[in-house]
């Protein structure tokens, strides 16, 4: 903890540490809300040390990376490609929506609500 000399006394600096600003996406926002409601000790520790935004941004980045990797892998495994999109757009949309839903569920289970 830091102290400031005021006259003859050292007083603790009680203002929170200024954190760096980060762009936080939807996964980071949901993770922030989750730890604020369900993991209050982690939330308070990160907040008081000034590392909350950095931690949330890191989780958001990992989630986005995981999302793009999983979508790519699933589309390749299930043979969902541009040819299908040209042949039958509705079927392609159904498959892609199914993939996006499964990917989101995996991310929430492994990173957000972990």
Backbone as CSV, one residue per row, in Angstrom:
resi,resn,N_x,N_y,N_z,CA_x,CA_y,CA_z,C_x,C_y,C_z
1,UNK,0.846,-1.165,0.000,0.000,0.000,0.000,0.894,1.231,0.000
2,UNK,0.461,2.254,-0.710,1.207,3.502,-0.789,0.693,4.488,0.249
3,UNK,1.612,5.335,0.723,1.266,6.350,1.713,1.735,7.719,1.225
4,UNK,1.041,8.755,1.650,1.391,10.126,1.316,1.648,10.882,2.609
5,UNK,2.748,11.650,2.629,3.075,12.445,3.805,2.214,13.698,3.816
6,UNK,1.422,13.873,4.869,0.577,15.059,5.057,0.950,15.661,6.410
7,UNK,1.758,16.712,6.369,2.227,17.285,7.633,3.189,16.325,8.287
8,UNK,2.868,15.895,9.493,3.715,14.966,10.234,3.250,13.515,10.120
9,UNK,2.201,13.280,9.355,1.587,11.949,9.315,1.624,11.367,7.906
10,UNK,1.747,10.060,7.840,1.605,9.339,6.575,0.186,8.794,6.511
11,UNK,-0.512,9.153,5.459,-1.890,8.690,5.270,-1.930,7.725,4.088
12,UNK,-2.698,6.650,4.212,-2.760,5.694,3.090,-3.490,6.291,1.897
13,UNK,-3.010,5.936,0.726,-3.684,6.336,-0.513,-4.826,5.353,-0.741
14,UNK,-6.036,5.808,-0.555,-7.190,4.914,-0.625,-7.878,4.922,-1.980
15,UNK,-7.432,5.758,-2.884,-8.030,5.774,-4.215,-7.609,4.527,-4.975
16,UNK,-8.516,3.962,-5.763,-8.143,2.764,-6.525,-7.081,3.091,-7.572
17,UNK,-6.311,2.089,-7.911,-5.277,2.230,-8.925,-5.938,2.501,-10.270
18,UNK,-5.401,3.452,-11.025,-5.943,3.741,-12.348,-5.578,2.610,-13.302
19,UNK,-6.601,2.034,-13.911,-6.376,0.909,-14.811,-6.298,1.390,-16.252
20,UNK,-5.596,0.631,-17.042,-5.528,0.903,-18.471,-6.853,0.507,-19.119
21,UNK,-7.258,1.242,-20.139,-8.506,0.947,-20.844,-8.256,-0.135,-21.901
22,UNK,-9.197,-1.049,-22.016,-9.127,-2.127,-23.002,-10.445,-2.197,-23.742
23,UNK,-10.392,-2.639,-24.998,-11.614,-2.955,-25.727,-12.060,-4.335,-25.282
24,UNK,-13.246,-4.403,-24.725,-13.749,-5.677,-24.208,-15.006,-6.048,-24.983
25,UNK,-14.984,-7.249,-25.557,-16.109,-7.720,-26.353,-17.184,-8.370,-25.498
26,UNK,-18.084,-9.048,-26.161,-19.252,-9.632,-25.497,-18.843,-10.707,-24.489
27,UNK,-17.841,-11.512,-24.817,-17.418,-12.558,-23.888,-16.798,-11.948,-22.631
28,UNK,-16.018,-10.905,-22.797,-15.434,-10.219,-21.654,-16.487,-9.583,-20.771
29,UNK,-17.505,-9.005,-21.396,-18.588,-8.389,-20.624,-19.350,-9.446,-19.824
30,UNK,-19.585,-10.570,-20.441,-20.304,-11.644,-19.744,-19.452,-12.246,-18.634
31,UNK,-18.150,-12.360,-18.873,-17.252,-12.850,-17.836,-17.206,-11.873,-16.664
32,UNK,-17.127,-10.575,-16.962,-17.143,-9.536,-15.926,-18.389,-9.669,-15.060
33,UNK,-19.544,-9.806,-15.709,-20.803,-9.938,-14.976,-20.812,-11.219,-14.133
34,UNK,-20.257,-12.301,-14.694,-20.241,-13.575,-13.970,-19.393,-13.476,-12.702
35,UNK,-18.151,-12.968,-12.813,-17.311,-12.921,-11.614,-17.833,-11.894,-10.614
36,UNK,-18.468,-10.852,-11.095,-19.030,-9.855,-10.174,-20.153,-10.463,-9.337
37,UNK,-20.942,-11.339,-9.930,-22.077,-11.937,-9.235,-21.730,-13.233,-8.506
38,UNK,-20.803,-14.030,-9.036,-20.586,-15.376,-8.510,-19.209,-15.627,-7.893
39,UNK,-18.244,-14.773,-8.165,-16.905,-14.955,-7.601,-16.423,-13.619,-7.046
40,UNK,-17.081,-13.174,-5.997,-16.848,-11.838,-5.453,-15.423,-11.653,-4.936
41,UNK,-14.808,-12.699,-4.416,-13.441,-12.585,-3.903,-12.473,-12.270,-5.039
42,UNK,-12.570,-13.017,-6.140,-11.727,-12.751,-7.299,-11.986,-11.349,-7.828
43,UNK,-13.255,-10.981,-7.922,-13.624,-9.664,-8.436,-13.006,-8.549,-7.591
44,UNK,-13.146,-8.619,-6.280,-12.612,-7.585,-5.385,-11.088,-7.554,-5.429
45,UNK,-10.454,-8.728,-5.452,-8.994,-8.774,-5.533,-8.478,-8.123,-6.812
46,UNK,-9.102,-8.438,-7.938,-8.682,-7.841,-9.203,-8.963,-6.339,-9.215
47,UNK,-10.084,-5.939,-8.661,-10.456,-4.528,-8.629,-9.486,-3.721,-7.774
48,UNK,-9.166,-4.225,-6.596,-8.296,-3.469,-5.693,-6.840,-3.440,-6.144
49,UNK,-6.414,-4.431,-6.911,-5.035,-4.424,-7.416,-4.918,-3.709,-8.755
50,UNK,-6.047,-3.294,-9.318,-6.007,-2.576,-10.590,-5.808,-3.466,-11.793
51,UNK,-6.129,-4.746,-11.669,-5.914,-5.690,-12.771,-7.208,-6.250,-13.336
52,UNK,-8.331,-5.695,-12.947,-9.620,-6.223,-13.396,-9.781,-6.103,-14.903
53,UNK,-9.566,-4.918,-15.451,-9.749,-4.724,-16.895,-8.788,-5.584,-17.703
54,UNK,-7.553,-5.680,-17.239,-6.566,-6.507,-17.945,-6.983,-7.976,-17.957
55,UNK,-7.433,-8.475,-16.824,-7.856,-9.873,-16.715,-9.071,-10.155,-17.589
56,UNK,-10.058,-9.271,-17.549,-11.270,-9.458,-18.349,-10.930,-9.398,-19.839
57,UNK,-10.042,-8.484,-20.227,-9.641,-8.381,-21.634,-8.898,-9.635,-22.084
58,UNK,-8.096,-10.206,-21.198,-7.381,-11.438,-21.527,-8.358,-12.595,-21.749
59,UNK,-9.348,-12.723,-20.884,-10.359,-13.773,-21.050,-11.133,-13.557,-22.344
60,UNK,-11.461,-12.305,-22.636,-12.184,-11.992,-23.870,-11.358,-12.381,-25.097
61,UNK,-10.075,-12.072,-25.084,-9.197,-12.421,-26.211,-9.098,-13.934,-26.383
62,UNK,-8.938,-14.648,-25.267,-8.888,-16.115,-25.343,-10.190,-16.686,-25.884
63,UNK,-11.317,-16.112,-25.468,-12.622,-16.591,-25.939,-12.785,-16.342,-27.437
64,UNK,-12.371,-15.186,-27.907,-12.488,-14.889,-29.335,-11.595,-15.791,-30.165
65,UNK,-10.407,-16.060,-29.668,-9.493,-16.968,-30.365,-10.083,-18.374,-30.414
66,UNK,-10.601,-18.811,-29.280,-11.219,-20.137,-29.205,-12.421,-20.216,-30.145
67,UNK,-13.207,-19.157,-30.201,-14.382,-19.127,-31.063,-13.995,-19.308,-32.526
68,UNK,-13.045,-18.536,-33.000,-12.675,-18.640,-34.413,-12.076,-19.999,-34.736
69,UNK,-11.276,-20.545,-33.811,-10.676,-21.855,-34.038,-11.738,-22.955,-34.087
70,UNK,-12.677,-22.921,-33.135,-13.715,-23.960,-33.090,-14.651,-23.886,-34.287
71,UNK,-15.020,-22.677,-34.692,-15.902,-22.539,-35.860,-15.216,-23.100,-37.090
72,UNK,-13.952,-22.783,-37.253,-13.208,-23.290,-38.412,-13.133,-24.816,-38.391
73,UNK,-12.810,-25.387,-37.224,-12.706,-26.839,-37.117,-14.041,-27.527,-37.376
74,UNK,-15.105,-26.992,-36.807,-16.415,-27.630,-36.975,-16.927,-27.529,-38.408
75,UNK,-16.691,-26.396,-39.052,-17.144,-26.273,-40.441,-16.376,-27.237,-41.341
76,UNK,-15.085,-27.442,-41.047,-14.307,-28.398,-41.839,-14.755,-29.831,-41.576
77,UNK,-15.015,-30.170,-40.322,-15.430,-31.533,-39.977,-16.785,-31.875,-40.577
78,UNK,-17.686,-30.910,-40.596,-19.048,-31.161,-41.074,-19.224,-30.799,-42.544
79,UNK,-18.123,-30.449,-43.198,-18.131,-30.125,-44.625,-19.132,-29.019,-44.970
80,UNK,-19.118,-27.966,-44.169,-19.944,-26.779,-44.425,-19.037,-25.787,-45.132
81,UNK,-19.275,-25.569,-46.415,-18.381,-24.728,-47.202,-19.163,-23.804,-48.121
82,UNK,-18.425,-23.078,-48.943,-19.038,-22.113,-49.862,-19.892,-22.800,-50.928
83,UNK,-19.538,-24.025,-51.286,-20.333,-24.749,-52.285,-21.740,-25.011,-51.755
84,UNK,-21.839,-25.413,-50.489,-23.148,-25.621,-49.868,-23.907,-24.300,-49.783
85,UNK,-23.176,-23.236,-49.498,-23.808,-21.920,-49.400,-24.419,-21.507,-50.743
86,UNK,-23.725,-21.829,-51.822,-24.239,-21.489,-53.153,-25.417,-22.384,-53.539
87,UNK,-25.389,-23.656,-53.137,-26.443,-24.598,-53.492,-27.724,-24.357,-52.701
88,UNK,-27.586,-24.267,-51.393,-28.764,-24.151,-50.526,-28.431,-23.242,-49.345
89,UNK,-28.755,-21.967,-49.502,-28.398,-20.990,-48.469,-29.078,-21.269,-47.136
90,UNK,-30.318,-21.689,-47.156,-31.038,-21.933,-45.899,-30.419,-23.082,-45.111
91,UNK,-30.025,-24.126,-45.807,-29.376,-25.241,-45.124,-28.036,-24.792,-44.543
92,UNK,-27.281,-23.988,-45.313,-26.004,-23.472,-44.835,-26.205,-22.621,-43.574
93,UNK,-27.220,-21.758,-43.577,-27.519,-20.910,-42.419,-27.883,-21.765,-41.210
94,UNK,-28.679,-22.797,-41.415,-29.045,-23.684,-40.310,-27.816,-24.345,-39.696
95,UNK,-26.942,-24.856,-40.557,-25.730,-25.508,-40.068,-24.827,-24.515,-39.327
96,UNK,-24.665,-23.321,-39.891,-23.799,-22.321,-39.257,-24.374,-21.855,-37.921
97,UNK,-25.682,-21.666,-37.846,-26.298,-21.282,-36.572,-26.096,-22.373,-35.520
98,UNK,-26.217,-23.620,-35.956,-25.996,-24.739,-35.045,-24.555,-24.734,-34.535
99,UNK,-23.614,-24.511,-35.427,-22.199,-24.465,-35.049,-21.949,-23.309,-34.080
100,UNK,-22.470,-22.119,-34.390,-22.265,-20.950,-33.515,-22.831,-21.212,-32.117
101,UNK,-23.997,-21.843,-32.054,-24.595,-22.132,-30.750,-23.743,-23.108,-29.942
102,UNK,-23.236,-24.132,-30.607,-22.388,-25.103,-29.903,-21.077,-24.468,-29.439
103,UNK,-20.502,-23.628,-30.290,-19.252,-22.951,-29.933,-19.463,-22.035,-28.728
104,UNK,-20.538,-21.260,-28.738,-20.827,-20.386,-27.595,-20.986,-21.192,-26.310
105,UNK,-21.674,-22.315,-26.397,-21.867,-23.155,-25.213,-20.532,-23.673,-24.687
106,UNK,-19.638,-24.078,-25.573,-18.314,-24.555,-25.172,-17.526,-23.434,-24.504
107,UNK,-17.576,-22.246,-25.090,-16.840,-21.111,-24.517,-17.377,-20.749,-23.141
108,UNK,-18.690,-20.697,-23.016,-19.271,-20.350,-21.709,-18.904,-21.379,-20.653
109,UNK,-18.938,-22.638,-21.038,-18.635,-23.698,-20.070,-17.161,-23.695,-19.667
110,UNK,-16.259,-23.456,-20.611,-14.840,-23.573,-20.338,-14.161,-22.278,-19.886
111,UNK,-14.640,-21.129,-20.343,-13.963,-19.882,-20.013,-14.783,-18.941,-19.147
112,UNK,-16.031,-18.755,-19.473,-16.841,-17.741,-18.806,-17.331,-18.234,-17.456
113,UNK,-17.998,-19.361,-17.430,-18.577,-19.867,-16.189,-17.718,-20.937,-15.545
114,UNK,-16.477,-21.021,-16.007,-15.572,-22.066,-15.565,-15.335,-22.062,-14.113
